[in-house]
Amino acid sequence: KAVVSTQSTWARILEKQNSMSDELGRDGASVSMLQRKHQNFLQDLSTLQSQVESTKDDSAKLQAAYAGEKAMEITNREKEVVRAWMELQAIGDSRKSKLNDTGNLFRFFAMVRNLMLWMDDLMRQMSTSEKPRDVSGVELLMNNHQGHKAEIDAREDNFGDLYSLGKELLSMSHYASNEIKEKLRELTDKRNGMIHRWEERWEHLQLILEVYQFARDAAVAEAWLIAQDPYLKSEEFGHSIDEVENLIKKHEAFEKAAAAQEERFAALERLTTFELKDMKRRQDEENLRQQDIIEKQKQEQERGQRHGQDQPDTRSDTSSIKESKSTDEELEGMLVRKHEWESTTKKASNRSWDRICVVLKGTQVLFYKDQKTYRTRPEETFRSELPVDLIGGTAEVAADYTKKKHVFRLRLANGGDYLFQAQDDEQMEVWVNSINQQAQVHEEGPGKSQTLPPGSE
């Protein structure tokens, strides 16, 4: 009877092993169903466990009653049942673990999919081609764009939960680790691209806002000028003392109004960020073009040297290593310039660093876009600037300026102030000495250059 009971228990254990499915599910819902089914399966094993315990007790009693081959047979059958039971438990625990891993995997995939769809939708919204017509239109777009930023910030917790789940699965050596890594990489790249797109559009909106503000302020200033035009062209000078006094008061009111408008016109003279970026872009393009020219010239020199040919001097127009001197005290070269002050009380409207061609002619310094412009079209100065008068001015090493090396300062008699950066100390000394020499030689002349247009005194 005990042998039959042992065989029955062993057969039920094998039946349970064979009935256990290997299916892991196709999605989160199917995995949840399989987990519930497997939980019921594990609960059913409790009755089988009692049979295994009963078999072990019966075996212990029979081993005490029998000896020899019978006892050995009873022991072997007991071991088979216990081993099969332990295998069944191990298989059940393994399947439970796999189902949990699969459930977490599908939960991870669902989170990735939801965030991907959300980012795609947000990117489409940020890629709108809507063009504003005025400042209020730009401000409306900027408010909407700030709403997108708030939405991005609100999703930070979702990204944090997703990354935590992904790292947890990888730390457990999940069977789909490679796929999890790939999804995390795709999500990170997409997220970085979304943030970059937001920042790029925000910068663009700030640029066009500045442009529209400039257009609005320019229109207001132009309207004010047009409104003053009839008064300025009026030839009425009065026919009595009272009329003249009234006209004087009226003109004083006009001067006050003009003084109040001065700050607005000064603001209009400042370059917008859009213009500065465009200038930098064109300057970078020009630098690249000049670098290509220099490289081609070097290649031509190398080819000529290999063939034993004498090559002419092929220095680039933009080379600032050496300056050319002529008999009329002319000095020419490429320097980097920063205009700091137009006069003792007025800062320069554009104080950015520009690489330009600087020409010293007698007591004047002229500025050009490059040396080629100076040699072919000397009338086209940089930004149509007038020559700088050196009479009463001085040049000195800018020891107080530490942001750049090889910088010297040019102070003018009218309070104007320039910074120039040379390529090395030798070039800097040449310019400082030459400028001071020209300024001292002609120091007997007028000590102050005319800074106001004729008739404005």
Protein Blocks (a to p, Z undefined) as FASTA:
>chain_A
ZZmmmmmmmmmmmmmmmmpcfbebjbfklmmmmmmmmmmmmmmmmmmmmmmmmmmmmmmm
mmmmpgcjllmmmmmmmmmmmmmmmmmmmmmmmmmmmmmmmmmmmmmmmmmmmmmmmmmm
mmmmmmpcbdcfbfklmmmmmmmmmmmmmmmmmmmmmmmmmmmmmmmmmmnopaklmmmm
mmmmmmmmmmmmmmmmmmmmmmmmmmmmmmmmmmmmmmmmmmmmmmmmmmmmpcbebjaf
klmmmmmmmmmmmmmmmmmmmmmmmmmmpccfklmmmmmmmmmmmmmmmmmmmmmmmmmm
mmmmmnopacddfbdfklckbccddfkopacdddddddfbfblkbccfblcdcdddddde
hjaccddfblmlmmmmmmlcghhiacddfehpacdddfkbmkbghiacdddfkopacddd
dfblklmmmmmmmmmmmmmmmmmmcfbdcfbdehiZZ
